[in-house]
Amino acid sequence: MSHVSAPEKNSAAARDREFLVFSLGDEEYAIDILKVQEIRGYDNVTRIANAPDFIKGVANLRGVIVPIVDLRIKFRLSNAVYDEQTVVIVVNIADRVVGIVVDRVSDVMTLNAEQIKPAPEFGVSLPLDYISGLGNLENRMLVLVDIEKLLTSQEMALVAEAGE
């Protein structure tokens, strides 16, 4: 008869990670819930002259000017439609607050280490450096986005400029 001691149980629980699940087109993506500050509707974005097309502009978030990045455009998805489902996920990365526009947020999921697979070499519409793995649930496949890598990449320095 085997039994698991309490410390072993805790280490297993420590490997469980919570992700916020969102959609871009037909694909489901997920980011670490700990990076998420809030979720809000898409509105009142001020355009910035000469910004790349994926930078929608900036928004005033309770007195903080936050750059707004449309991940749908960044990931080259066709026809990014703005409707009542469109939301901005406000994330806190490297001491910077950034809003990312997605089609919709669906839920929060807990994944354990066994459910997270390494990123594939092909078949996903965004550069592999931004993918931390795939979340495998019974009938769903989630692309786990390393939002920190994505938003601290070189082109995102333009986002910092937009917010200043």
SEFINU-393186 format. One record per residue (C-alpha): residue number from 1; residue in one letter; x, y, z. Coordinates in Angstrom, 2 decimals, always signed. Layout:
! SEFINU-393186
+------+------+---------+---------+---------+
! resi ! resn !       x !       y !       z !
+------+------+---------+---------+---------+
!  NUM !    A !       X !       Y !       Z !
...
+------+------+---------+---------+---------+
This chain:
! SEFINU-393186
+------+------+---------+---------+---------+
! resi ! resn !       x !       y !       z !
+------+------+---------+---------+---------+
!    1 !    M !   +0.00 !   +0.00 !   +0.00 !
!    2 !    S !   +1.55 !   +3.26 !   -1.06 !
!    3 !    H !   +0.65 !   +6.62 !   +0.29 !
!    4 !    V !   +1.74 !  +10.11 !   -0.68 !
!    5 !    S !   +3.15 !  +12.29 !   +2.04 !
!    6 !    A !   +1.86 !  +15.85 !   +2.35 !
!    7 !    P !   +4.96 !  +17.57 !   +0.91 !
!    8 !    E !   +4.73 !  +15.48 !   -2.27 !
!    9 !    K !   +1.09 !  +16.46 !   -2.70 !
!   10 !    N !   +2.03 !  +20.11 !   -2.35 !
!   11 !    S !   +4.73 !  +19.89 !   -4.98 !
!   12 !    A !   +2.22 !  +18.37 !   -7.39 !
!   13 !    A !   -0.20 !  +21.21 !   -6.74 !
!   14 !    A !   +2.61 !  +23.71 !   -7.23 !
!   15 !    R !   +3.04 !  +22.41 !  -10.80 !
!   16 !    D !   -0.59 !  +23.20 !  -11.62 !
!   17 !    R !   -0.79 !  +26.50 !  -13.43 !
!   18 !    E !   -3.79 !  +28.67 !  -14.18 !
!   19 !    F !   -4.22 !  +30.18 !  -17.62 !
!   20 !    L !   -6.62 !  +32.72 !  -19.05 !
!   21 !    V !   -8.03 !  +31.27 !  -22.27 !
!   22 !    F !   -8.85 !  +33.54 !  -25.21 !
!   23 !    S !   -9.68 !  +33.22 !  -28.88 !
!   24 !    L !   -8.05 !  +34.69 !  -31.94 !
!   25 !    G !  -10.01 !  +33.60 !  -34.98 !
!   26 !    D !  -10.59 !  +29.84 !  -34.72 !
!   27 !    E !   -7.65 !  +29.11 !  -32.45 !
!   28 !    E !   -7.62 !  +29.11 !  -28.66 !
!   29 !    Y !   -4.67 !  +30.61 !  -26.83 !
!   30 !    A !   -3.81 !  +30.87 !  -23.16 !
!   31 !    I !   -1.60 !  +33.10 !  -21.06 !
!   32 !    D !   -0.45 !  +32.76 !  -17.47 !
!   33 !    I !   -3.22 !  +34.20 !  -15.27 !
!   34 !    L !   -0.61 !  +35.75 !  -12.97 !
!   35 !    K !   +0.33 !  +38.22 !  -15.73 !
!   36 !    V !   -3.28 !  +39.38 !  -16.14 !
!   37 !    Q !   -4.30 !  +42.55 !  -14.35 !
!   38 !    E !   -7.85 !  +42.89 !  -15.69 !
!   39 !    I !  -10.16 !  +42.30 !  -18.62 !
!   40 !    R !  -12.15 !  +45.16 !  -20.12 !
!   41 !    G !  -14.20 !  +45.99 !  -23.16 !
!   42 !    Y !  -12.52 !  +47.54 !  -26.18 !
!   43 !    D !  -13.13 !  +51.30 !  -26.28 !
!   44 !    N !  -11.61 !  +54.78 !  -26.33 !
!   45 !    V !   -8.26 !  +54.04 !  -27.94 !
!   46 !    T !   -6.29 !  +57.06 !  -29.15 !
!   47 !    R !   -4.36 !  +56.39 !  -32.35 !
!   48 !    I !   -0.64 !  +57.15 !  -32.42 !
!   49 !    A !   +0.84 !  +58.59 !  -35.62 !
!   50 !    N !   +3.37 !  +56.36 !  -37.41 !
!   51 !    A !   +2.80 !  +53.39 !  -35.09 !
!   52 !    P !   +2.89 !  +49.90 !  -36.62 !
!   53 !    D !   -0.58 !  +48.62 !  -37.51 !
!   54 !    F !   -0.70 !  +46.13 !  -34.62 !
!   55 !    I !   -0.42 !  +49.01 !  -32.12 !
!   56 !    K !   -3.98 !  +50.31 !  -32.03 !
!   57 !    G !   -2.92 !  +53.28 !  -29.91 !
!   58 !    V !   -3.08 !  +54.10 !  -26.23 !
!   59 !    A !   -5.85 !  +54.12 !  -23.65 !
!   60 !    N !   -6.17 !  +55.90 !  -20.34 !
!   61 !    L !   -6.57 !  +53.29 !  -17.63 !
!   62 !    R !   -7.35 !  +55.13 !  -14.39 !
!   63 !    G !   -4.72 !  +57.75 !  -15.10 !
!   64 !    V !   -2.12 !  +55.38 !  -16.58 !
!   65 !    I !   -1.48 !  +55.61 !  -20.32 !
!   66 !    V !   -1.45 !  +52.04 !  -21.58 !
!   67 !    P !   -0.39 !  +50.96 !  -25.10 !
!   68 !    I !   -2.99 !  +48.75 !  -26.80 !
!   69 !    V !   -1.72 !  +45.92 !  -29.02 !
!   70 !    D !   -4.09 !  +44.02 !  -31.30 !
!   71 !    L !   -2.81 !  +40.43 !  -31.18 !
!   72 !    R !   -5.07 !  +39.53 !  -34.10 !
!   73 !    I !   -3.18 !  +41.90 !  -36.36 !
!   74 !    K !   +0.16 !  +40.99 !  -34.77 !
!   75 !    F !   -0.49 !  +37.30 !  -35.52 !
!   76 !    R !   -1.68 !  +38.19 !  -39.05 !
!   77 !    L !   -5.20 !  +36.89 !  -38.64 !
!   78 !    S !   -7.57 !  +38.00 !  -41.33 !
!   79 !    N !  -10.50 !  +40.33 !  -40.68 !
!   80 !    A !  -10.06 !  +41.47 !  -37.09 !
!   81 !    V !  -13.63 !  +42.52 !  -36.32 !
!   82 !    Y !  -14.46 !  +44.79 !  -33.40 !
!   83 !    D !  -17.75 !  +43.79 !  -31.80 !
!   84 !    E !  -19.26 !  +43.38 !  -28.33 !
!   85 !    Q !  -17.17 !  +40.20 !  -27.84 !
!   86 !    T !  -13.87 !  +42.03 !  -28.46 !
!   87 !    V !  -11.96 !  +42.52 !  -25.23 !
!   88 !    V !   -8.72 !  +43.98 !  -23.98 !
!   89 !    I !   -6.69 !  +41.84 !  -21.59 !
!   90 !    V !   -4.59 !  +44.18 !  -19.48 !
!   91 !    V !   -1.31 !  +42.48 !  -18.62 !
!   92 !    N !   +1.57 !  +43.48 !  -16.42 !
!   93 !    I !   +4.91 !  +42.58 !  -18.03 !
!   94 !    A !   +8.37 !  +43.70 !  -16.96 !
!   95 !    D !   +6.92 !  +46.56 !  -14.88 !
!   96 !    R !   +4.91 !  +47.77 !  -17.87 !
!   97 !    V !   +1.18 !  +47.64 !  -18.32 !
!   98 !    V !   +0.00 !  +46.72 !  -21.83 !
!   99 !    G !   -3.47 !  +46.01 !  -23.20 !
!  100 !    I !   -3.84 !  +43.20 !  -25.72 !
!  101 !    V !   -6.90 !  +42.99 !  -27.96 !
!  102 !    V !   -8.39 !  +39.53 !  -28.53 !
!  103 !    D !  -11.62 !  +38.24 !  -30.10 !
!  104 !    R !  -13.01 !  +36.98 !  -26.81 !
!  105 !    V !  -12.03 !  +35.53 !  -23.45 !
!  106 !    S !  -13.60 !  +32.17 !  -22.67 !
!  107 !    D !  -12.45 !  +30.90 !  -19.30 !
!  108 !    V !   -9.71 !  +30.23 !  -16.78 !
!  109 !    M !   -8.20 !  +26.73 !  -16.89 !
!  110 !    T !   -5.87 !  +24.91 !  -14.59 !
!  111 !    L !   -3.30 !  +22.74 !  -16.36 !
!  112 !    N !   -0.97 !  +20.29 !  -14.69 !
!  113 !    A !   +2.50 !  +19.42 !  -15.95 !
!  114 !    E !   +1.23 !  +16.32 !  -17.80 !
!  115 !    Q !   -1.24 !  +18.40 !  -19.82 !
!  116 !    I !   +1.42 !  +20.79 !  -21.11 !
!  117 !    K !   +3.25 !  +19.52 !  -24.18 !
!  118 !    P !   +6.25 !  +21.09 !  -25.95 !
!  119 !    A !   +5.48 !  +23.48 !  -28.79 !
!  120 !    P !   +5.27 !  +21.88 !  -32.23 !
!  121 !    E !   +7.66 !  +22.86 !  -35.01 !
!  122 !    F !   +4.83 !  +23.77 !  -37.38 !
!  123 !    G !   +1.12 !  +24.34 !  -37.75 !
!  124 !    V !   +0.73 !  +27.34 !  -35.48 !
!  125 !    S !   +0.28 !  +30.84 !  -36.85 !
!  126 !    L !   +2.71 !  +32.66 !  -34.58 !
!  127 !    P !   +6.50 !  +32.55 !  -34.22 !
!  128 !    L !   +7.68 !  +29.65 !  -32.07 !
!  129 !    D !   +9.69 !  +31.88 !  -29.73 !
!  130 !    Y !   +6.41 !  +33.13 !  -28.26 !
!  131 !    I !   +4.94 !  +29.67 !  -27.64 !
!  132 !    S !   +5.72 !  +28.05 !  -24.32 !
!  133 !    G !   +3.84 !  +24.86 !  -25.19 !
!  134 !    L !   +0.47 !  +23.34 !  -25.93 !
!  135 !    G !   -2.20 !  +22.72 !  -23.33 !
!  136 !    N !   -3.88 !  +19.43 !  -24.03 !
!  137 !    L !   -7.38 !  +18.92 !  -22.62 !
!  138 !    E !   -9.85 !  +16.19 !  -23.59 !
!  139 !    N !  -11.33 !  +17.99 !  -26.58 !
!  140 !    R !   -9.36 !  +21.22 !  -26.68 !
!  141 !    M !   -5.86 !  +22.24 !  -27.72 !
!  142 !    L !   -4.61 !  +25.53 !  -26.26 !
!  143 !    V !   -1.59 !  +27.37 !  -27.62 !
!  144 !    L !   +0.26 !  +28.60 !  -24.53 !
!  145 !    V !   +1.65 !  +32.04 !  -25.30 !
!  146 !    D !   +4.68 !  +33.31 !  -23.42 !
!  147 !    I !   +3.25 !  +36.80 !  -23.15 !
!  148 !    E !   +6.38 !  +38.08 !  -21.46 !
!  149 !    K !   +8.61 !  +37.07 !  -24.39 !
!  150 !    L !   +6.08 !  +38.41 !  -26.85 !
!  151 !    L !   +5.76 !  +41.80 !  -25.19 !
!  152 !    T !   +9.44 !  +42.27 !  -24.41 !
!  153 !    S !  +10.57 !  +41.44 !  -27.94 !
!  154 !    Q !  +12.39 !  +44.06 !  -29.96 !
!  155 !    E !   +9.41 !  +45.26 !  -31.95 !
!  156 !    M !   +7.50 !  +45.76 !  -28.75 !
!  157 !    A !   +9.97 !  +48.49 !  -27.83 !
!  158 !    L !   +7.79 !  +50.46 !  -30.26 !
!  159 !    V !   +4.91 !  +49.85 !  -27.87 !
!  160 !    A !   +6.89 !  +51.42 !  -25.07 !
!  161 !    E !   +7.47 !  +54.46 !  -27.24 !
!  162 !    A !   +3.75 !  +54.60 !  -28.02 !
!  163 !    G !   +2.96 !  +54.69 !  -24.34 !
!  164 !    E !   +5.31 !  +57.58 !  -23.63 !
+------+------+---------+---------+---------+
